[in-house]
């Protein structure tokens, strides 16, 4: 499945973005692929193994990939990874306040609303 207007990354921009994310030891970055096309990324970040906590983040590049279940599926998978593989006991999620789609997905997979932050 392709969107009508693909999100274009030059190889140089993609490499810099990957290096920036890969060199951060407080996150584990995963690309979201659909038919060998990167449609977004998902990652536990702010990982603190001593406290057993982390924060889930996801980005789907274009709206045409949203509301198809991709975000729900990968977020569930990354939650399982965080709990089972990283040994986290609590995983938070951050979402932009106006992003009601993402809020709905987070509630659907078991997250509970804690508070709003003026940063978002």
N, C-alpha and C positions, 0 to 999 in steps of 0.2 A: 504494500500500500504506500503510495506516495502522495504527499500534499501537492496542491497545484503550484505553490510557490515554495520550493525547497529552501531550507535554512542553510546558507552557504558558510562553511568554514574553509579557509585556506588551509593547506597542510601546516603552514607555519603557526597560524593561530591555534589550530587544534593541538599541535605539539606543545605549545606554551601553556595552554589551558590544562592539558594532561599533566605536564611536569609540575605545574603549580599545585594541582590537586594531589598528585601521586607523592610529592615530597612532604606532604603534611601528615605527620605521624598520628594526628588526632582524628583522622577520618579514614574511611575505607570507601573508595570511589568505584562505582559500577556504571558502565554505559548501559542504556536501555536500547536493545536492538530489535528491529522488526524487519524481517526479510533482509538481514545483513545491513540495514541502514540504521544509523544512530538516530533515535528519536528523542533522546533525553538522557538524563543521568539521575541516579539515586544514590544516596550515601548516608551512613551514620557518621555524624561529625561530633565534635566536642566530646570525643570518647575519653572517659576517665575510668580506667580499669580499677583503680583503687576504690573509687566510689561506686563502681558498677553502673555507670550511667552514660548516656549518649543522647544525641538529638538526630531525628530522622529528617532528611531533606530530599525533595524530589523536584526535578524540572522536566517537563515535557515541552519540547521545542515549539510546537505549533498547535493551535486549537484543533486541527483536524485529527490529532492523535488523542484528544481528550474525550471523555465520556464513552470510551470503548472498553473499559476495564483494564487497560494496560497499567495505569497508575495503581489501582487497587491490587493487582496481582504482584507487581514488583515490590510495593510497600509491604505486603504480607511476607514475601520472601525475605526481604531485608530485615524485617522484625525478627523472623525466625533465626536468621543469621546472627543478629545482635544478641539475642538471648542464648542460643545454643552454642555458637562458635566463639563469640567474644565473651560470653559469660556475664552479660549485663543483666542487672536486676530491674532497671527502670530505663525506659526510652521515652524521651520527650519528642515533640514535633513542633516545628515553627511554620507558620503560614501567614501570608499577608492577609490582613483583616478583610479586605474586599474579595478575597479568593474563596468564595463560598463553595465552589466545587471541591477544592482541596479539603476544606473543613468537613464537608459531607463524607468524603472518602476516609478521612481520619476517624471520624465517628463510626463509620461502617466497620472499620477494622479494629475497633475497640479503644480508641483514644478517648480520653475525657478532657473537657475544657478546664483549664486551670486559671489563666488570666490573659489579659491583653497587655502588650508592651508597646510603649509609644514609638519604639524603633520601627515596628512594622505597621 
